[in-house]
Amino acid sequence: MEVLNDEARERAEKRVSEIKAFYTHVSTYIIVNIFLFLLNWITAPGNWWFYWPLLGWGVGLASHGMNTFNWNPFLKDGWEERKIEELMEKDRKRKE
């Protein structure tokens, strides 16, 4: 019983670490992009370039968030199991 509790605690700690890393990433993203906006505003207000790193990094941040919170709009619930069954069926037919 204690072994199960230890395993559950380890999984929970790993999950908390993943979530903490994501929130750290979000905080860094906000701080750096505010700095880049201010730098752009002060040095070249007529030539706005700050949004390029904002967009590029934003894609990476969104990907990190989707991975952290196990959200993938392209692969619906049960996709993995259905794909495994499909591949096993193809393999079975090939062997016949």
Stockholm file with secondary structure:
# STOCKHOLM 1.0

chainA/1-96         MEVLNDEARERAEKRVSEIKAFYTHVSTYIIVNIFLFLLNWITAPGNWWFYWPLLGWGVGLASHGMNTFNWNPFLKDGWEERKIEELMEKDRKRKE
#=GR chainA/1-96 SS CHHHHHHHHHHHHHHHHHHHHHHHHHHHHHHHHHHHHHHHHHHCTTSCCTHHHHHHHHHHHHHHHHHHTTCCTTSCTTHHHHHHHHHHHHHHHHHC
#=GC SS_cons        CHHHHHHHHHHHHHHHHHHHHHHHHHHHHHHHHHHHHHHHHHHCTTSCCTHHHHHHHHHHHHHHHHHHTTCCTTSCTTHHHHHHHHHHHHHHHHHC
//
